[in-house]
Amino acid sequence: MKTILTKIILLFLLLIGSSTYAAKTKVEWYVPLGVSSHDNLIDKHNVLGQMRESSDDFDRHDLVELRPFSTPFLTLNFFHPEWEKADEHFASDYHDVKRQKRDRWTFQVESDDPERMITLFWKEPIVINLENDKTVQKLKRLKKKMWLVDLKSKKVIKSYKKNRAESYLFSMEGEEVREFMWVIGKKPSFLSLKKYASDTKASNKTTSTHSTARKAPVYRQNLWELQPPGHSRY
């Protein structure tokens, strides 16, 4: 009986050790995102990424995006009304590393000028905890599976070509809000994008994404408290 019990305990410890090791082999990273316009507006303090302490829902690494208080303005933010927080717009969005091979983030660009020409840009993915050279190699392989999706035009571009970060020029096309998606995995298909767009439209049917008359919430998250990587310049 003791022998069987010992084997069960050893197997349990082995499983725990294997899952812990698997989590540690996942690289923690972030990508800085930003937008700029021909009339010298810029918002560059935004990041998406994956961390072991994070989740797909709200966590302490998701920082509030300060709302525009005057015009002209141009801002990029991760809009999450489903989190039911005092602020719905966030400057960072970190997910768990468990979804390293397949993941996606949605974000939006807001402009007071519905005809403004805008450049969406990003930098190279940055390792959060550089453990060894293998960590860098893992991030390079992950970078090859990253895509930017324009959810309005359904245009899909490879985020990095020839080991260099791309950029994306677009027009607001008469709208104050444009939505985008950052994808890890296979190149997104038109059908998957169509389904996502319809699901998003249905879930946000009663939710207003922008109002220039909206007052800033009383509650503000301390940007220096529990600050995640990628926000050292706030």
N, C-alpha and C positions, 0 to 999 in steps of 0.2 A: 504493500500500500504506500509506504514511504517512497519507494522507488518511482512509482507512478506520479505521486504528488510532486516529487523533485523534478521529474521530466516536464510536468505541466508548468511549474514555476520557471524553469529554464527556457521553455518555449515562449512563455509570456514575456520574459525579459528580453529574449531575442527579438520578438516582434516589436517591442517598444524601442529597442535599440536601432532596429532597421528603419522604423518610421522617423526617429530622431535624426538618424544619419541622412535619410533621404531629404528631410527638411533642410539640413545644414548644407547639402550639396546644391541647393537652389540658390542662385545668385540674387542678391538684393540690389535694386537699381532704380533710377528715375530718369525721366526725359524732361528737360526744360522746354516749355512751349511759350510762344508769344505771337503777338500781332502788331503790325505797323501799317501806316497809311501814307499816302502821298502828301497829306497836309501835316506831317510830322507828329502824329499821335502814335503812341506805343504803349503796349502792356506786355511786359516780358516776365513777370514774376508768377509763373504758373508751372506746375509740375504734375506728371502722372508717373506711377511706378508700382513696384511691388516690394513689400517688406514682410518679414516673418511675423511681426506684431500687428499687422493690419488685417482688415477684412473688406469684403465688397460693400458692406454697409458702412455707416458712419463710424469712425474711430478717431482717436486723439491726434492722428496725423493729418486729418482733413481740416485744413484751415479755411476760415471765412474769407471770401473775396469782398473787399470794401466796395460799396456801391457808388456809382457816379453821383456827384453832388452838383455838377454844373455841365454846361455844354460848351464846346464840343467834347465828345467822349468816345472812346473805343475801348472795349474790354473783352477779355476771354475768361470764361468761368465754367466750372462744372456745376450744372443745375440739378439739384436733388430735392425736389419738393416732397418726395416719398420718405425722406429722413425725418420730416416733421420737426425741423429745428427752427429757431427764431430767424435765422438766416438760411436762405435756400441756395445761395450761390457760394461756391467754394473755389479757392485758388489752387488747392491740391487735392488729389484723389489717389490714395494708395490702396492697392489690393493685396491679398495674401499671395505668397509665393507658390502656394499649392496649385494655382492655375497658370503656371509658367508657360506651358505649351499652347494653351488656348485662352485668350482673355480679350476683353474689349472695354473701352471707356468712351463715354459720350460727353461732349462739351459743346458750348455754344459761343458764338461771337456776337456781341451787341454793339450797335452803332447808332448814334443819333441822326446820322445822315444815311438814308436808305439807298443812296446811289454811290456810296463811297467805295473806292477801289482799295482792297486790303491785301496785304501779304501775311499769310500764316507761315510761321517759321518755327523750327525746333533745332535742338543741338544733338550732339552725340549722346547716347545713353551713358550714364555715369554710375559706376559701381559705388554702392554705399559703404560696404565693409570689404575692403580689398584683402582677401585672405591669402591668395597665391595667384600664380600665373594662370591656373586653370579657371579661376573666377573670371578673368578677363576674356579667355577663350569662350567660355559659356555665354557671356554677354554678346560677343561677336556673332555667335551662331544664332542667338535670340534676335539680334538686330536684323538679320536677314528675313525674319518672318513678320516684320512690322509693316503695317499699311495705314495710310490715311484715307478716310472715306468722306466725301462730300455727300451728305444725306439728301440734299436737294437735287443735285445734278446726277447723283449715283456714280460720280466719277471716283475711281479708285487709283491711287498712286502708291508706288513703293516708297516707303519712308526714307530708305537709304539706298543709294546707288553708287557702285564703285567705292564703297566704304566712306561715302560722304553723305551728310544730311541734305535732303531736298528742301524745297519750300513750295508754297502753293499760293498763286495769285488768283483772287476772285473778286466779284462784285456783290454787294448786298442785294442787288436785283430787286429793289423796291421794298425790301423787308428790313425790319429793325433787328431781327434775330436770325442767325444762320446756324444750323446744327451740323456737327461733324462727329466722326467716330475714329478712334485709334484702335486698331485690331492687331492681335498677335495670333498667328496661325496661317492657314491657307488663305489665298486671295479670296476675299468675300465675293460671292456670286450676286447677280442682280436679284434673284428670288429671295435670298436671305436678307438683302437690304430692304426689299419691298415689304417683307413680313415685319422686319424690325420697325420700319417707318410707320406702318399701320398700327402696330402694337403701341408704339410711342405716342402716336396721335390720339389713340383711344384712352390711354392712361392719363394724358395731359389735357383732355377735352375740356375739363372744367377748371384748369389751372392756367392763370395768366403768367406768361414767361417774362414780361417786361412792362414796366410802367414808369414813365419819366416823372410822374407825380408821386410815386411811392416814397414814403418817409423811411428814413433809415431806422432799423429796429433799435430798441433801447439796448438790448443785449449785444455785446461785442466780445468775441473770443480774444484773449490776450495772445497776440502774435508771437510774443517772445516765450510763451509758456509751452513746453512740450513741442518745440519747433522741429518739424521733420527736416530731413535733408533737402537741399535745393532751395531753401528760403533764407539763407544767411544774409541776403541783401535787403530784407524788409526794414 
